[in-house]
Amino acid sequence: MKLLLLLFFLMYLLAKSKSDDEVIPIAYESHSDSLVMKYLENDNYYTNLSFFWNNKNHHNMNFDCVLNNTIRTCTLPVKESDYQLMYSDVLYGCTARNNTFVMCGYKIPLLFFPNPYLISEFRPRTRGGNTTLSGYYLVLKIRFFIQYKNSYKQDQFYFISNLYDIVGYYETKTPDRVNLVFDVLPGCGYRTIIWENRQKHNFTYQDPHIERIDMNESVISITGTNFYNQSVLVAVKIDNNIIDPNDTISVDFELIKIKFNYSYPFSAKLEVQVGCCDYWSNKFEINYPPIPLSSNSIPKLKGGLLIINGNRLTSLPSNNFNTSVTVGNSICSIISTSSNEIKCNLPPQSSISNSTSLNNSTITVSINGVVNTNQLLLNYDIPYITTYSQVNDEIHIIGGCFGNINSTEIQINGKQVLNQIKSINNDETLLILKVQNQIYNFNISIKSNHIKSNEILVEVKMYARINKIPSIDDKLINFTLFYVNSNNINSIPTIKILNEQSNQSIKSISTIVNESIQCSFLISNYCGIINYEIVIGNQIYRSSFSYESPSIKKCDLNSKEMVTCIGKGFSYNFSIINETRIIISNQSIPFNNETDHNDENQSISFQMNEQYDILDELYLNVCGLSSNKVIINTIPIFKNVSIPNQFDTNGGYIIIIGKYLNKNTNITIECNGIEIIEKQCKLNNSTSLQCNIELNGPNDKICKVLSNNENGNMTVVSTFNITYKSPSINQTSIINLKQGGILTIIGNDFYYPIDKVTIIIGDGSGNINCIEPNYINHTMITCYIQPINNQILNNNINIKNGEIVFINVTTNGKKGGSKVFKYLTQSDEVHQYSAARNIFQNIFLSILIILEFCAPIAPQQHYKYSTTNTALQIQNYNNSTTKTAPQKQIHTNNTAIQ
């Protein structure tokens, strides 16, 4: 029992002594030039490090420790010469506590080996091989490991081990422990380095990079660096679309081959990228250029339409479209483009700027910056024929570089023929050939600029020509047939009208055979455009002819409102009448089915209706053929005259109401037996005519409207009366009745002469006359008020000083007035205006009078104002004497506009 207790006691002492020697830092830092460890004040701490290799101490380093309060910081300085010696398979150290030595030979855990410190990027090539890892504190024991990213489960090394060794040169006698060179295995993407002390460093293999792309038919070869040799970890994107892995032919570290068949008919720029382990390369552009294969020839000195044929001559519909064509140094203006054709207009090529010895130029096509790589030459002035067409007795040869009519030769069936060219257009693209009636089929070629064109076969077909345009009354229609084969000449021509369902053929009633065949067909009850087919033997010709279009000489409206139109192309045939329309106001109107008919003219009539606008143009449509348009000749019907407002000094306007009025309606207006010349009339519509009349008042007038009747004589069609407005007063100047003076009256519709101006006081028993009234214009008159004594004023005791009373104006029999005159008899301050306001009012009145004189003055009289500081004078230039206020001064300080 005692022995057991002793054993436990010894074990306790041993454990206690071991725990007393243990070193536990509270913080650890690794720097390029130092290692730093921190401890509590009373804890054990390292004072030096001893690096052992193969049981031999080969390097020692000492800590500098400083106590700061309760924390002890120990720093191990690291010099550049230390880097090569800081490696170990066993690490020992000396320890102390509170500056007291504890022990040496303490085995330090590898956890406290300095953290690796890299001084340059570590990015191996995907091919692997020798790769330098540069840094400090890199070597620990014999080896360290690289771990593969777990997501690359199809990696070639994944199933062998998640770790693999990187073997370094430190196994040699003189290793470089700052720049370690490792034989790295192939890989791609993201990886992790793990040291034996469990420290880690993440790195990636180098990104793939494309240097060149070659295209051969449907195979694309991508050359570059840092690709990978496992297809499951390699992807290729073209135009941002990942290519199907099944189209991968081969992958290696510097070369990838894929199948890619670009079948679009568009020129394009495509971006290619290679991805390895989800890391993508640079974008490399490949082009699928336009391929111009052929072009037509054009005249060099004239230029013309250039047509380029080929492949990929346009861009993708979703792309911006920018196409250009250059020929030599000249720009060809684009007209249209498609995937296999470009049309452009090439300007003339100067013989000076282009060597005459060179008759060709290089064609360059650029589509959105992608230029053709093949060479295509434009050869000038080479005649060529593309096709032909027959137009009656002419053969139209279509092609190019036909030259001019004086130098171009025609060869028919290998022999030159003369005088057969009818014309060549300026562009040299159309040659019209006159064909002899005996020629049916032939081979033709053209020789221009001493160069012979290709040869084509021309098959001349029979055609028919109608001898004259028939009228709807013609029954016998004559045709001439050309290019009838000799074996068909004795056959009887027949015609079939294709407008109807009937298959009936009409035989020619007479046939005359010369170089051409004249034939006649009995065709009746037709009109408009006729589609027909003529057959003679085994030859058929289809075409159409048109009957004469209807024409109208005139359309007249009579007193019964019946419209009759005279012309040609109308018919009494019932079937044709059913195909006849009269159009007016954009509507078809009914008409009498019976038409008058003679050798020269036909007529058609209809009843006029108010819903038709008589001013609109009228035309006929017979079987789809339209006539000329005419305006109906009308005799206006007058109803009455409307006068919306009374006339004033400027006159007024009237509205003449009627029917069938038009811009040619001729009217005369007379008032009191005198014709009114000063009038302006405008047509509102066919039922109203507005006339503005400048006719001075004030006397009312009896007027009448005259117009031409059917016989052309002027007759009265309506009468009306004109009445004029009475004068109206808006304001007057202010006059003190005790002093008197000139009174200015402003209003409207004053007429010359002014008969009388009366100031009506009270019940009218004490009226005051304003003498010597003068007409200034239709808005202003003046008169003179004599001073009034107190006795007269005292008799009007019912009127208060300053009260507004009625003033009446009689002008040429027209009376009008208003309660606007201020009855003023005192001069005390209560009823007087301030001096400043009186001055302003007088200035305003003077300006107003001057402005009135600037306006047109009445023809009867002319007046002149002269103003002084004491009086306002009016002079009548029509009289020999000057009228002035009798013996009285007019005080301007009492004259103002109210």
PyMOL commands that set and color helices and strands:
alter all, ss='L'
color gray80, all
select helices_A, chain A and resi 2-21+80-85+110-112+169-171+231-233+245-247+486-488+574-577+790-795+835-854+892-894
alter helices_A, ss='H'
color red, helices_A
select strands_A, chain A and resi 27-30+34-40+45-53+56-62+64-68+71-77+90-97+100-107+117-118+129-136+144-148+163-166+179-184+190-194+200-204+209-216+219-225+234-238+241-242+248-251+255-259+268-276+279-280+284-288+291-295+304-311+323-327+330-337+341-346+360-367+370-371+376-379+384-391+394-400+409-412+415-417+421-424+430-434+441-448+451-452+456-459+463-466+476-482+494-497+506-507+510-513+517-522+529-536+539-546+551-557+562-568+580-584+587-589+596-597+602-607+617-622+625-626+630-631+637-642+652-659+667-671+674-675+679-685+688-693+701-708+714-722+728-732+741-748+754-760+768-777+780-785+803-811+814-823+863-867+872-876
alter strands_A, ss='S'
color yellow, strands_A
deselect
rebuild
show_as cartoon
